[in-house]
Amino acid sequence: MAQAARLSGFPEWLPADRIVEERVIDLLKHTFELNGYAALHTRAVEPLSALAKDGEIDKEIFAVSRLHGDPSDSRNPMGLHFDLTVPFARYVVENAGHLSFPFKRYQIQPVWRGERPQDGRFREFIQADIDVVAEDSLADHFEVEVPLVMAQAFDALRELGVPPVRILANNRKLLEGFARGLGLDDIPAVLRSLDKYDKIGPERVGELLASDAGASAAQQQALLKLAAIEADTSSFADEVLALGVTDPLLDEGLESLVRLVDAAHRIQPGVVVAQLKIARGLDYYTGSVYETQLLGHESLGSVCSGGRYDSLASNGKKTYPGVGISLGVSRLMSRLVGKNRMLAATRSVPTAVLIAVTDERGRAEADAVAMQLRRRGIPVDVAPAASKFGKQIRFADRRGIPYVWFVDGETGHEVKDIRSGEQVSADPELWTPPAEDVWPRVERVAGDEA
Amino acid sequence: MAQAARLSGFPEWLPADRIVEERVIDLLKHTFELNGYAALHTRAVEPLSALAKDGEIDKEIFAVSRLHGDPSDSRNPMGLHFDLTVPFARYVVENAGHLSFPFKRYQIQPVWRGERPQDGRFREFIQADIDVVAEDSLADHFEVEVPLVMAQAFDALRELGVPPVRILANNRKLLEGFARGLGLDDIPAVLRSLDKYDKIGPERVGELLASDAGASAAQQQALLKLAAIEADTSSFADEVLALGVTDPLLDEGLESLVRLVDAAHRIQPGVVVAQLKIARGLDYYTGSVYETQLLGHESLGSVCSGGRYDSLASNGKKTYPGVGISLGVSRLMSRLVGKNRMLAATRSVPTAVLIAVTDERGRAEADAVAMQLRRRGIPVDVAPAASKFGKQIRFADRRGIPYVWFVDGETGHEVKDIRSGEQVSADPELWTPPAEDVWPRVERVAGDEA
């Protein structure tokens, strides 16, 4: 017998909010497909060894085992994937012979992380990823394309009332080249320190750079000046050069970031911003890195992050460099429909028309009318029990169903718009609701200023 | 570094086959929504205790635990859901105050079972469920509605080339009443024996009825005669009555099954067949039970099963009786795209048009043309590298992209249908491919006789 069993960090939406989520996902899919990305779906589990980072299995991982497994199960322990990049890299290596490169795919699925649940952070959450993976070498222009496709996707979401975003970009080569040009060698320590900039502030980042990366006061200052640079045009390049550091890798990274910012600026000024403090935690990025702020909701953290990885996927003979970005659908949803909801569906059911049943003997005819309307693409439900006029209206009203249909053999059919009260004769082979009433709409909640 | 790691029983499709799966799922969703079923999504995990059957945790269950969990985790052990009915029942109890009853929902998600993988049986597979749940009492007509909605869904799938189905129906009350009318008391043993009819044949079912349910030779014979009855009209009722067994529960079950078969016959003769040997393994069914054969693929087992359950969901004060049916999307897919594939997508990418790039300096203009076409709803990709004419055509051809677009500042734009070789001038603000070329189509494979 089922019992309530809420689990913190495992969000589930009510039906009206699931309509919002489905609409968000549909707009994302449509944008990705318009840009040539193929839909992909991978299994939920991977061998535990594949989920290791830096050779260590993170404690966030959820392990999966058969309750009464046989010995073959324990030889190959599994875990739930914590992102969609690792399963995708494995899929590419496994199916390389059947794929055409560069291979562009999107993937919208849940992922699992055993983190402490908090605002916008869940233990099970849906991500929407796009990636481009090539064989042997990946052209740099894909590092420009990937964030711009996400910018398009967020643009499509604005129609629903989702706030605008700012995609923050940087380049690992730029950071690494700059650090090397300064004479620093422990690049991972430099990146780890910079990655804490927003959390702990410049002063403590300086201390970390000293203690962890062995940076002198002058080196700290140069890195902190670099980290403070931010611009939505390629003007930032002059600021970097003015710091007087030179290194071939720095030039490469700078050129790549300039190309991205220029291209974005041509298409939609302000949507992509170079922010040189962005480092990203994951170790596998090798070029561009991206984070995304939902404007007015910066405290939520990044809603869409990613970067270029050159050596995530390899079968020993060939490598498959890629670039990707991942949108946190559940994190976004937590602001769209949470406590201070921004969006709402106009109804909690797909149904546009309720066929009234005033006598159980009339159910077969009501069912027949419902089928006539459905055949013409109108979502219809039939009253679950015969009841009086008022009860039928209340049934529709409670669910937000706009129309109630009255079947009557003698005087003909009538349909009532329960919002206006207007009731008209109708022919089940001809009547159609206005286009905006056929399916539930997602609308901005009155009073929301986003 | 990603490595190949195939896991038996965890199917993953290549991009072209994922297009088939997405099309199948879209048609299911559309049918369910036309019938007023709301989309729902539940988390993948449940408390292990909620996944117990008859108080016992099945060995098929995959347990989930944090690799380095804290003590609070072990107090509340979890597992991956093995179906979508159990999570749905829990969701209903948990959210009853926010739902309007009768509540109709559909749910299309993966489920996990640690069974031995075999033809059409996987360890991770996608199910598409519809259920109607009421508060306190559920009207019988929903037992008619649910299989008929699935019949509509399979009808929609036939457009793709999916073979037709036969939905087999029976009623637990009919079986229980008949057994009681015969003087038998151990109903679970009777049901378990009958459930093996197709697997072991009538003779051995008779032996089981004797050994497990204590049935005499006459009782065995009566039950085996009942089990052999099959009809797609209500004529079967006379055959049941002719067996001379009487019981009030038998009458109830018979009436319910007659109503279903009559209603189905009116709408689409032959699609629902009363087959009185159908018992279903799950213990929670209390009324109608359903199985579904894919015609010509009967050996695959049931592709769509379910039934009525009166006491799956309860919060102690109220019960939520329901009826549902679950379509095995992955099982169906295993026949649609497997070894003897029936269906194929016309291409492996969403892309309808490839914009050729013959010189990297022309990439910005190619990107601009791509955006113009996308804004008008045409899926477009841009050549990943500048190359000669032939290479661009081969790139498109390998993916099944039908059109290649040539940007030329001087003589204007031209677009080539690479199937016919026809090349015409085109304006990126006006040109549109024929409707059937905009998105990939799913077509029956030549030579398939289904």
Chai-1 contact restraints between the chains, C-beta under 6 A:
chainA,res_idxA,chainB,res_idxB,connection_type,confidence,min_distance_angstrom,max_distance_angstrom,comment,restraint_id
A,M1,B,S314,contact,1.0,0.0,6.0,A-B,restraint_1
A,A2,B,A89,contact,1.0,0.0,6.0,A-B,restraint_2
A,A2,B,R90,contact,1.0,0.0,6.0,A-B,restraint_3
A,A2,B,V93,contact,1.0,0.0,6.0,A-B,restraint_4
A,A2,B,A313,contact,1.0,0.0,6.0,A-B,restraint_5
A,A4,B,V93,contact,1.0,0.0,6.0,A-B,restraint_6
A,A4,B,E94,contact,1.0,0.0,6.0,A-B,restraint_7
A,A5,B,P47,contact,1.0,0.0,6.0,A-B,restraint_8
A,A5,B,A50,contact,1.0,0.0,6.0,A-B,restraint_9
A,A5,B,R90,contact,1.0,0.0,6.0,A-B,restraint_10
A,F10,B,R43,contact,1.0,0.0,6.0,A-B,restraint_11
A,E12,B,T42,contact,1.0,0.0,6.0,A-B,restraint_12
A,E12,B,R43,contact,1.0,0.0,6.0,A-B,restraint_13
A,L14,B,H98,contact,1.0,0.0,6.0,A-B,restraint_14
A,P15,B,A38,contact,1.0,0.0,6.0,A-B,restraint_15
A,R18,B,A39,contact,1.0,0.0,6.0,A-B,restraint_16
A,R18,B,L40,contact,1.0,0.0,6.0,A-B,restraint_17
A,E22,B,A39,contact,1.0,0.0,6.0,A-B,restraint_18
A,E33,B,P350,contact,1.0,0.0,6.0,A-B,restraint_19
A,E33,B,P379,contact,1.0,0.0,6.0,A-B,restraint_20
A,L34,B,R374,contact,1.0,0.0,6.0,A-B,restraint_21
A,L34,B,P379,contact,1.0,0.0,6.0,A-B,restraint_22
A,G36,B,V349,contact,1.0,0.0,6.0,A-B,restraint_23
A,G36,B,T351,contact,1.0,0.0,6.0,A-B,restraint_24
A,G36,B,D381,contact,1.0,0.0,6.0,A-B,restraint_25
A,A38,B,P15,contact,1.0,0.0,6.0,A-B,restraint_26
A,A38,B,V349,contact,1.0,0.0,6.0,A-B,restraint_27
A,A39,B,R18,contact,1.0,0.0,6.0,A-B,restraint_28
A,A39,B,E22,contact,1.0,0.0,6.0,A-B,restraint_29
A,L40,B,R18,contact,1.0,0.0,6.0,A-B,restraint_30
A,T42,B,E12,contact,1.0,0.0,6.0,A-B,restraint_31
A,R43,B,F10,contact,1.0,0.0,6.0,A-B,restraint_32
A,R43,B,E12,contact,1.0,0.0,6.0,A-B,restraint_33
A,R43,B,E124,contact,1.0,0.0,6.0,A-B,restraint_34
A,P47,B,A5,contact,1.0,0.0,6.0,A-B,restraint_35
A,A50,B,A5,contact,1.0,0.0,6.0,A-B,restraint_36
A,I57,B,L67,contact,1.0,0.0,6.0,A-B,restraint_37
A,K59,B,L67,contact,1.0,0.0,6.0,A-B,restraint_38
A,K59,B,H68,contact,1.0,0.0,6.0,A-B,restraint_39
A,I61,B,L67,contact,1.0,0.0,6.0,A-B,restraint_40
A,F62,B,V64,contact,1.0,0.0,6.0,A-B,restraint_41
A,F62,B,R66,contact,1.0,0.0,6.0,A-B,restraint_42
A,A63,B,S65,contact,1.0,0.0,6.0,A-B,restraint_43
A,A63,B,L67,contact,1.0,0.0,6.0,A-B,restraint_44
A,V64,B,F62,contact,1.0,0.0,6.0,A-B,restraint_45
A,V64,B,V64,contact,1.0,0.0,6.0,A-B,restraint_46
A,S65,B,A63,contact,1.0,0.0,6.0,A-B,restraint_47
A,R66,B,F62,contact,1.0,0.0,6.0,A-B,restraint_48
A,R66,B,G114,contact,1.0,0.0,6.0,A-B,restraint_49
A,L67,B,I57,contact,1.0,0.0,6.0,A-B,restraint_50
A,L67,B,K59,contact,1.0,0.0,6.0,A-B,restraint_51
A,L67,B,I61,contact,1.0,0.0,6.0,A-B,restraint_52
A,L67,B,A63,contact,1.0,0.0,6.0,A-B,restraint_53
A,H68,B,K59,contact,1.0,0.0,6.0,A-B,restraint_54
A,A89,B,A2,contact,1.0,0.0,6.0,A-B,restraint_55
A,R90,B,A2,contact,1.0,0.0,6.0,A-B,restraint_56
A,R90,B,A5,contact,1.0,0.0,6.0,A-B,restraint_57
A,V93,B,A2,contact,1.0,0.0,6.0,A-B,restraint_58
A,V93,B,A4,contact,1.0,0.0,6.0,A-B,restraint_59
A,E94,B,A4,contact,1.0,0.0,6.0,A-B,restraint_60
A,H98,B,L14,contact,1.0,0.0,6.0,A-B,restraint_61
A,S100,B,R398,contact,1.0,0.0,6.0,A-B,restraint_62
A,S100,B,R399,contact,1.0,0.0,6.0,A-B,restraint_63
A,P102,B,P384,contact,1.0,0.0,6.0,A-B,restraint_64
A,G114,B,R66,contact,1.0,0.0,6.0,A-B,restraint_65
A,E124,B,R43,contact,1.0,0.0,6.0,A-B,restraint_66
A,A139,B,P384,contact,1.0,0.0,6.0,A-B,restraint_67
A,A313,B,A2,contact,1.0,0.0,6.0,A-B,restraint_68
A,S314,B,M1,contact,1.0,0.0,6.0,A-B,restraint_69
A,V349,B,G36,contact,1.0,0.0,6.0,A-B,restraint_70
A,V349,B,A38,contact,1.0,0.0,6.0,A-B,restraint_71
A,P350,B,E33,contact,1.0,0.0,6.0,A-B,restraint_72
A,T351,B,G36,contact,1.0,0.0,6.0,A-B,restraint_73
A,R374,B,L34,contact,1.0,0.0,6.0,A-B,restraint_74
A,P379,B,E33,contact,1.0,0.0,6.0,A-B,restraint_75
A,P379,B,L34,contact,1.0,0.0,6.0,A-B,restraint_76
A,D381,B,G36,contact,1.0,0.0,6.0,A-B,restraint_77
A,P384,B,P102,contact,1.0,0.0,6.0,A-B,restraint_78
A,P384,B,A139,contact,1.0,0.0,6.0,A-B,restraint_79
A,R398,B,S100,contact,1.0,0.0,6.0,A-B,restraint_80
A,R399,B,S100,contact,1.0,0.0,6.0,A-B,restraint_81
